[in-house]
Amino acid sequence: MNMRLSPSNLRTNGLIRAFRRSVFLGSLLIIGSGLPANESYPLPVSITSLKLPAAHALGNDSNPIYTYSMSDATPAPELLFINDRAYLIWTDSNSNGRISLLKPDLSSVEKDLVQLRNRRIGDAVTDGKSITLLTLEWQTVKNGKELHTAHLESYSTTGRALFRTKVVGTLNYDKEGSQGILSAFSTFNLGWSGKEYATYFTTYRKWDDGVVHQSEYLALFDRNGKPVMDGNRPAGWTWNVSHSFRPRISWDGQRFLMSTVGDAYPRGLVIQSYPSTGREVAIEVPKAAPGETYQDVVISTGDVYGKDGRGWIVFDSRLNRKDYDIGMIRTDKDGKPGSTIWITGTSEARERIPRIQPLGQNLLLAWAVDGSGNSPQRAWNPVTGDMKTQLAVVDPDGEILVPAFYVPARIRGATRLFQFPNGDVGWINDATAQARQMEIVRISIAGPNVTDNTNTDTNTDTNTDITDTVDPDATEFDPSLNLPILQSALRGDAGAVQSFLARGANPNASHEGWFAIHYAAYYGHSEVCKFLLEAGAKPDTLIEGWSALQLAESRGHSNVVEVLKPVSRSRNRTMNSMPGPGESLSRPLQQEPNPVRKSIRTLEKATEIGPPRSR
């Protein structure tokens, strides 16, 4: 049972004194943080400049399609904490995803661990030992980059690949059932229940009526990246709320709690869960008015948070309001949504894109405020660069404890809040207009600061619950990297081998019967052997009856023998003479041209997508 905190309860529990003390702490944190020195805040606020080794994908702060889907299309960076070390999950300016270990003071990158070529990072989670990503593959087309395939992939804290699995994706929609990701309308979500991963986002799919429709997609995977099966079919669904957008997901301790907005069948805010307790239209929106498209829905999903079998959904809406306000809906122990609690009620400004995270025993809300006026066009299409950020604290029942106050840090449509190890809440402002700099925003709870990172290097693999090596049968590799990684193994270029593995190269790639581990062992490249083994290379694969260990022994490479012997099984030497690798891999690499492929239809050509699918 959650007790509503009245003003008298606040005084009784000493919270007012704590908040007053936090103002003082906040003034201390402001110094040297880039915040105005003459400002004070009801809660401690700090902003840390984060320097990057390369340019990052700048967050959209001027794109007017922002409200068209309530997503500004560029995935946002995140921080994940493992063993008190901070890992930055981000996408560089070339649209390649990265995992970077930050220095203990969070001011810059200590080490780049993973670089993913041609794959942006849509979302990331940790099980406390490894980092799992929902990545979005892209290709270059005439008008820029186009997303088409989603992957689930996981890495250790040293950057070692654990698995990579294709979730869904296609380059064209020629066949019935063809299904690819939709980026402009969607927020990509990845959840972790402690047992299973859940991916949740919007897709395009060609149905039996011959039309490509927009639909909602949920898929579940076990801790090793294999699809969770419900009988003889994958668990989840591929169609639930027709023409949905900005879906959000959270694990509430018993179920995956989900919220989305539908612009048809139904039209409004929808709350549901998996395992399903039923789909409910929490707020129904009338059909589009004259001059509006059916994407123009006067409500949009903001964020979802769940804990102990309960959930909190925040959204913005101007339905029966003077203008856009922030609302909150709570779900009960059965996953059923209750009535709306309105957090704001202003007429002079629009409150949009709310976010929610626990702060102590209460909840921190963040949202953007558009004060650009009452123009209908700006109502549909505000510019994020013109919006300011407000914060507020509410108790679990929605009662406001700390009224809304402004902070000098921006949020945007894809921004995600995260928690520091001591319970503080933060986010990354990537709309800084500085290519090699982001800002880490931190909102602290009252009390002494707790160090989030240590100078002790805990960057070691301790994950014993996940498969220790890559399972080739459960991992999707990039075949175009087979020859490059084989040539690098032959040459002994350990850095190139590590880079190719991080980009999805197969550690068991082969050429004319020779595997990468054979080339590395034959030529005495012990460091290459280590990287290949960590990525899942099979040491006992034979070439003409010879194992990699036997090749190294016969060639006198004691350093390689030292690496291979502990992981290789003993065997009698074959009577076949020792094979040689030949010279074919030493020739210049010739890549076959890719076939011409049709590009994915985009939302700029929405009329080609087809009308809502009737049921």
Protein Blocks (a to p, Z undefined) as FASTA:
>chain_A
ZZdddfklmmmnommmmmmmmmmmmmmmmnonlpafkbccfbdcdddddddfbdcddddf
kbfklmmnopghiacdddddeehiacdddddfkopacdddddfklpacfbdfbdcehiac
fbdcdehlaccdddddddddfklcadfbdcdddddfkopafbdcdfbdcfbdfbghiacd
dfklpccddddehlaccdddddddddfkopacdddddddddfkopacdehjaceddfbfb
ghiahiacddehjaccdddddfehpadddddddddebjadfbacddddehiafklccbdc
fbdcdeehiacdddddfehiabdcdddddddfkopacddddfbdcfkbccehiadddehj
bccddddddfebjcfklmmmccfklpccddddddfkopafbdcddddddcdfklccdddf
kopacdddfblopakbccddddddedddddfbdfbdcbbcfbfkbcfbdcfklcccdfkl
mmmmmmmmmnopaklmmmmmmnopafkbceehiafklmmmmnopaklmmmmmmnopafkb
ceehiafklmmmmnopaklmmmmmmmpccddddfbdcddebjmlmpccdddddddddddd
dfklmmlnopaddZZ
